[in-house]
Amino acid sequence: MLENRTSGEPFLIVGFSDLPQMQVPIFVAFLVIYLSTVVGNLFVMATIYSNSCLHTPMYFFLSNLSFIDITYTSVIFPQMLVHFFQDGRHISFTECLLQMYFFIVMVSIEVLLLTAMAFDRYVAICNPLYYMAIMNKVVCFRLAVASWVVGFLDPIPHTILISRLSFCESHRINHFFCDITVLMKISCSSTYSVEAATYIIGAFLTMMSFLLVIISYINIVSAILKMKSIGGRWKAFSTCASHLTVVILYYGSICSTYIRPASTMEDNKILSLTYIAVAPLCNPIIYTLKNTEFKDAMKRTKHIPGKKNGE
C-alpha cells in the first residue's frame, strides 16, 4: 500500500509562497531563528556537561529537552528553508510521512520530559529530605528512556493509518510542513480512524501529561504556601519558575493550535510557529535568565581561563 502511494504524485508544500514580496525577509527570519535555536540549546547542553554542579536530575532532563528542541526544529526548518530557493516545493509521500512521524515523536518526547521535570520539582520541594533517594540516577535514566520509547511508539498508529488514506483530489499542502491535521483535510477518503487514533492516543498522552504537571504544581504551590519564611518561599518558587514558564509557553501554544474551533489553514501556520519556532528558541533564554544556578555555572565557566592565566 505504501509503495503504491509513494510512486504517485508528490505533495506540494505551499509554505509562505502566497507572500512573494516577503520571501527574503521570511527566509532570513527563519534562518536566524533556526540557527539561534541550535546554538542556544547546544550552549545549554555544553554548560551542563562542563559543570559538575549541574549534574543533577533537573539539568539531566533539561539537557534531554535541549537535544529534543534541536532535533524537532531540524525536522522542519532545513527543508522549509531549502524550499525558498525551489520553484517546485514538492515532497514525496514517503518523505512527508517520515517528517510527520518524527515531528510527532519529538513533540511526544518533549511533553513527557516536561512531565518528568514537573515530578522532579515536586519531589525537590515537597520531599526535600528524600530527594536524592527518590530521584537517583537509575530513576532519572528510566524516566528519560521511557519518554523516548513512548515518544517513538506514539505516532506509529497515526502514520500507518495516514499511509492508507487516498489523496485523489488534491496534493496541495497549505502549510510549511506535513502536519497530520492538514493531511487529513486534503484526503478524499474517510479519516475517521485517523481522527480516532489522534484523539485517543495523542490527546490522551498530552492531556494525561498535562494533568500530572497540574497535580505536581498544585502540591508544589501548597507546600510553598506552608513555608513560614518569605525568603524560603521565594527560593522554592525560583527553583521551578523556569520550568513553569516553559510548560505554560509550550502547552499554551499546542492547545491554541489543536484544541480550538476550526479555522483557516493560514491561522494554523501562524500558530504552529509558536511551538515549532518560538518555544525551542525561548527555552534556553528562559533557563539562562531565570535560573540562578545556571547563571552561576556560566560565570564559573567564564572565569576558568582567567584563573589558568593567573596561575
N, C-alpha and C positions, 0 to 999 in steps of 0.2 A: 504493500500500500504506500509506504513512504517513498519507495523508489519511483513509483508512478507519479507521485506529486512533484518530486524534485526535478523530474525530467521535463516538466511543463513550463509554462510561462513564469518568469521570476516576478517578485513583487517590486513595485515602485515605491520607494520611500520619499514622500513629499517633503518632509522636514520643514524648513522655513523658506522654500523656494517661492512661496507666494509673496515674499518680500524681497524682490530682486534688488532694489536700491539699498537694502540693508545687509546684503550678503557679506561684505568685507567687515563691517563693524561687528556683526553677529559672530563671524568666524574668529576674529581677534578676541572677542569677549569670551567665547567658549574655550579657545586655546589657553588664555590666561587662567581661566577657572580650572581647567584640567591640570595644567602644569602646577598651579598653586596647590591644588588638592594633593597631587602626588608628592610634591616637595614637602608640604606641611605634614602629611601623615608619615612620610619617611623620617622626618625630623623627630616626630613624636616617638616612633619606634627606636630610632638610634639613641635618643636621650634616655629612654627606659632601659635599653640594653647596656648602655655605658655607665649607668649609675646604680650601684648596688642597693642604695637606699630606696630605689623604686622597684625593686624585685619583690613586690607584694602582690596579693591576689587582684586588687583593683587595677594595678598597672599591667598585670598579665593579661587581663581581659581587655584593657584599653589598647594594648599592642595588637591583639587579635582584631579589635574593632578598626584600628587604623589600617591594617592589612586588607580587611574586607572593603573599606571605603576606597582604597586604591584599586582593588580588583573590580568592584562592580561599576565604578565610573569608567574603568578601562574596557569593560564590556560594551559600553555605549559610545563614549566620546571619540576614540580614534576613527571608527568607521564614519561617524557623523561628520567629523572634520574633513575626512577624505572626500565625502560626498559634495562638499562645497566646490571642489575642483573637477567634478564629473558632470558631463551633460546628462547622462542617464544614471540616475541614482537607484540602481537595481540591486536586489539581494535575492539569492536563490531561496527556495523553500527550506532547504536543509539549514542554510546559514541563519535564516530567520528563526527557525525552531531552536537552534543552538543558542542564539542570542537571547531569546525569550527564556529558555531553560536556565542558563547561567545567571541571568539577571534575577530571576525568582529565587535561585539558590542563594545568591549573595544577600538579597533582601531578607530571606528567611533566617539566615545565619545572624545577620545584624540584629534582627528582632530578638532572637534567642540570647545573644550575647548581652544585649541591654537588660534582659530579664535576669541573667546571671549576675550582672553588675548591681542590679537593684537588690538581689538577695545578699550579695556581699556587703552592701551598705547597711542592710537590715541587721545582719549578724554583727557588724562592727559597732553599731550604735546601740542596738537592743541587747546584745550579749557580748560586750567587750571582753570580759574575762575568759570566755571560751572561744574567742575569735580565731586564734591560731590553731586551736584544736579542731574546730569545725571547718574552717577554710584552709585546710592544709594543701600541700602540693598535689596530692592524689585527687582530692575532691575538685580542685580547680582544673586539673587536667581532664578529669572525666566530664565536667560541665562543658569545657571547651570542645572536647571530642564529640559529645552528644549534640552540641549545637551544629557542628559541621556535618555530622552524619544525618541528622534530621533535615538540615538545610538541603543536602543533596538528594534526599529521598522525597521531600515535599513536592517538587514540581513534576515528578515523573508521571503521575496520572494526568495532569494538565497537558503535558507535552504529548503523551500518547493519544489523548482524545483530540487535541488540536490537529495532529497529523492525519486524523481520519476525516477531517472536515473537507468540504468541497468549496472551491473559490472560483466558481464558474462565471460569476457576474463581474467581479472586479478584483484586480490585483494591485489596487492603489491604496497604500497605507498612509493615511493622513496623520502622520506622527513622525518623530525623528528616530524611532526605534521600533522593534517588533514587540509591542505591548500586547498582552493577551486579550485585553478588552477590545482593542482595535481589530485584531484578527477575528474575534467572534462577530464583530459588527459587519465586516465585509464578507463573511461566509454566506453562501446561499443554501447551506444545509442547516438542519436543526442543531442548535448549540445548547440544548437543554442539559445534556450530560456534562458539558464543559462548565456551564454555569453552576450546576450542582456540585461538581468537584471543587470549583473555585470557592464557593461559599462554605461547603462542608469542611474542606481541608485547609484552604488558605485562610479564610476568615476565622475558622476555629483556632488555628495556630496563632494568628495575630491577636485575636481578642483574648484568648487564654493567657498569652504572654503579657498583654496589657493589663489584664485583671491581676496577675501576680505582681506586676510592678506597682499597681494601685494599692494592693494589700500591703506590700512591703513599705510603701511610703506612709500609709495610714499608721502603721506601727512605729515607723521612724518618727513621724511628727508627734505621736502620742508620747514616745519616750523623751523626745526633746523638750516638750512642754512640762514634763515632770521634773526636769532638772531645775535646781534652785538657783544656780549661778547663771547670770546673763552671759558671762564670758564662756561658760561651758556650753550653753545653748548655741551661741554663735559658732564656736569651734566645731560642734557636732554637725550643725547645718552646713558649714562651709565644706565639710568632707564629702557631702553628696550634692552640693549645688551644681557642680559641673555636669554630673550625670543626669540630674533632674532637668537641666536646661536642654541637654541633648535629647532626652526622651520626649519632652514637650515639642521640640522642633521636628523630630523625626516622625513621631506618631501623628502630630498635627498635620504635617504635610501629606502623609499617606491617607489619612482619613478625609482630608479635604479633596483628595483626588478620586478615591474609590468609594467612600461611604458618603454619598450625597446624591441629590436628584440628578437625573440625566441632563447632560448639557452638550454643547458642541465640542467637536474634536479639538478646536483651537483652544478652548478652555483647558482641556486635558493636557495639551502640550505645555502650556504655561505652568500649570500646577505641578506637572511631573518634574519640572526643573527644580522645584523646591526640595525634593528628596533625592533627586539624581545629581544635582549640581550644588545646591546651597548647603544641604546638610553635611555632606562629606567635606566641603570646604570649611564650614564653620566649626566642625568638631575639634580640629587641632587648635583653632583660635580660642575656643571656649575653655579647653583644658589647660592651655598655656597661660591664659589671662586670669582665670578664676581660681586655679588650683595653686595654693601656696607651696605645697611640697614640690610640685613640678617646677615652679619658678625658682625655688631654692636649688633644685638639682641643675637647672640651666645655668645659674650663677656659678655653681661649683665647677661645672664643665668649662665655662669661660675662663675661670681662674687657674685651671690646671697648667696651661702653657706658661703663664706668668710665673708660677711657682717653680717650674723647672728652670726657667731662665734665671730666676733669683738664686737658685742653688748653684 
